[in-house]
Amino acid sequence: MRQVTFAVLVVLGLGLLNTSHAHNPGAYLSWNREISRVFYARCANCHHEGGSAFSLMTYREVQPHLVAIKDQVLGRKMPPWGAVKGFGDFRNDQGLTQEEIELIGGWIDQDAPKGNNPNVLPPLPKFTRGVAFSTPKGSIDTTGDITLDRPFILDGLLPQKMGNASTARILAAFPDGHIEPLLWLYEYKDAIAHPFLYRNPIELPAGTSIRGVPRGGEVFLLPGRKPPVKGR
């Protein structure tokens, strides 16, 4: 009887342990295995020795910043994409995915374990000096609301000289009356100026109004090619 009871308790104990891990996915995460890969892919381009921000390349360097990292990641402030998710669909979106946010948050909530096996660490990324984005020929410079006098294929937007206007909702008002969101800048800074390139170019007919570029700001409409017809 005692042996049966002991066996039952062991089974129940294992069940509780598995349930605990199921409710705490961060318990399985480690810097060596999962988290370093996210940091190398999303953060290291700026956060490395000689980069534009303090280094986050090693577990030892990350440790003093855990609280700040969680705050910045959960607030979607890092990496500094500078726009609201879901307001436009961009092929060069460098912001963290929801899964990556949950991985980092869960790992920190579980006391940010390093991991026991250093052999699973990925190789350190290599860095090359970035090339400044050049505005392509045919771009339209907007410094306020404008109405297009010709059709335009919009491949993306390049905000520059935004000054203190770090938040702005830029829309396209079509001649038929419908409105399409183009870009919602949020905490955008000239220091991180970069293009926002659409996954699929947008056809803007003549008479389309571009609205929301703040006074004193400057946004380039970047030209693209006409989207291919579906089925061809």
Secondary structure, DSSP 8 states (H G I E B T S, - for coil): -HHHHHHHHHHHHHHHHHHHHHH-GGGG--IIIIIHHHHHHHTTTTSSTTSSS---SSHHHHGGGHHHHHHHHHTT-SS---B-TTSS-BTT--S--HHHHHHHHHHHHTT----S-GGG----------------TT-EEESS-EE-SS-EEEEEEEEE--TT---EEEEEE-TTS-EEEEEEE-S--GGG---EEEEEEEEE-TT-EEE---TT-EEEEEE------TT-
